[in-house]
């Protein structure tokens, strides 16, 4: 039975949480512990989960009784019908169902194509046709395979009929087209990615709506090994993926969250920006954590807008992540902008950051060294980055441990929370470079405190751009600026500690 009672005196949250920006409620922690115990009691499930699996819990109310639902993303031990967990929104695994039947038909076409082609005698070259007369047949078979594959995928998306708290129902194709309203985005995202609708959060909400259960709060956590390129830590909670789940959950949570809560960053207010230096060509400022550098896809204020309102038109030769604070240089005319851009391109601009890491420091790592891990975006979960040794772009960071404080505080995450204070000097400027290099097991293996993408959420990301040096675009004078960090280990603790 998917509904599991919770006998507890814990208070319920005042409202449902945003699955893309949250701290797990104690009720979710309790439910996650029960799910973990169940998985570890089932050898078949445990063997698969240990290879890495995302699980989710949804606290619900049923006739005044608190309980929880549990789910996993995709399949677990090759199945999607384990009775402890909620079922999939649509079961495509039935052996004699339309999906599996058509899959076998497409596989038969693949076999026909393989039989009509032979490997080229030249290593690495494209295969040659077994007989000249077979070429039109192979081309026709490939066209038929493509047509049937696309039709099957479209059919599958139509079977996922999702509900929301207002009682509305739409399939994934309708949800996708309604979410990406502009013609440009509709052309870029005509259909959902494969696997959409099979993540934890949509499964959990769909079952709750179907069974008339009232959703209270939800969370998702990772169990087992981390994928090779991604950063997933065993037992750690993560936001829902944006590539597949953002359009779906935007629809499914209608009537559950207040309007636009799912984009909570829209509600961030402009914070004070401190100007360190100014002349006719440039500004050097301290960007606060929580402020965009430039206008983005979300409706939130940006540093560029703030400075434009005060100084007139400005140009941004570089940027910091929204949640990163610290020094930025801003051009006040196009000539200075192009000069500074060239300096960034030539890597003659010096940047140094300071950060708090979620320790303790690994005994096998030297306290000073260099990290070189190539990075690329995760197309299904932007802005998340992954390590990709084959296709990633070069990314290099020098690090040095500044202090190893003897701090250990208990947190709601049931573990100690020591902090390591480090200096980080990037030699390249990849998106999330420092965050990934710190968190990835082949880097430092320690997420930056407050990193809700690669670590655990706190009230801020403890990453600060503390030094910046460059050549003045007009005079050529080497300018050097510094800005002390405004966080320490006590600020690293999650909200409420």
Secondary structure as GFF3:
##gff-version 3
##sequence-region A 1 497
A	DSSP	beta_strand	4	5	.	.	.	ID=ss1
A	DSSP	alpha_helix	26	40	.	.	.	ID=ss2
A	DSSP	alpha_helix	43	49	.	.	.	ID=ss3
A	DSSP	beta_strand	53	62	.	.	.	ID=ss4
A	DSSP	beta_strand	65	72	.	.	.	ID=ss5
A	DSSP	alpha_helix	98	116	.	.	.	ID=ss6
A	DSSP	beta_strand	117	118	.	.	.	ID=ss7
A	DSSP	beta_strand	128	129	.	.	.	ID=ss8
A	DSSP	alpha_helix	134	159	.	.	.	ID=ss9
A	DSSP	beta_strand	161	163	.	.	.	ID=ss10
A	DSSP	beta_strand	169	171	.	.	.	ID=ss11
A	DSSP	alpha_helix	172	179	.	.	.	ID=ss12
A	DSSP	alpha_helix	183	188	.	.	.	ID=ss13
A	DSSP	alpha_helix	200	210	.	.	.	ID=ss14
A	DSSP	beta_strand	214	223	.	.	.	ID=ss15
A	DSSP	beta_strand	237	238	.	.	.	ID=ss16
A	DSSP	alpha_helix	242	252	.	.	.	ID=ss17
A	DSSP	three_ten_helix	261	267	.	.	.	ID=ss18
A	DSSP	beta_strand	274	278	.	.	.	ID=ss19
A	DSSP	beta_strand	282	287	.	.	.	ID=ss20
A	DSSP	alpha_helix	303	311	.	.	.	ID=ss21
A	DSSP	beta_strand	325	331	.	.	.	ID=ss22
A	DSSP	alpha_helix	334	346	.	.	.	ID=ss23
A	DSSP	beta_strand	350	358	.	.	.	ID=ss24
A	DSSP	beta_strand	368	372	.	.	.	ID=ss25
A	DSSP	beta_strand	375	377	.	.	.	ID=ss26
A	DSSP	beta_strand	385	387	.	.	.	ID=ss27
A	DSSP	beta_strand	396	403	.	.	.	ID=ss28
A	DSSP	beta_strand	419	426	.	.	.	ID=ss29
A	DSSP	alpha_helix	433	439	.	.	.	ID=ss30
A	DSSP	beta_strand	463	471	.	.	.	ID=ss31
A	DSSP	beta_strand	478	482	.	.	.	ID=ss32
A	DSSP	three_ten_helix	489	492	.	.	.	ID=ss33
###
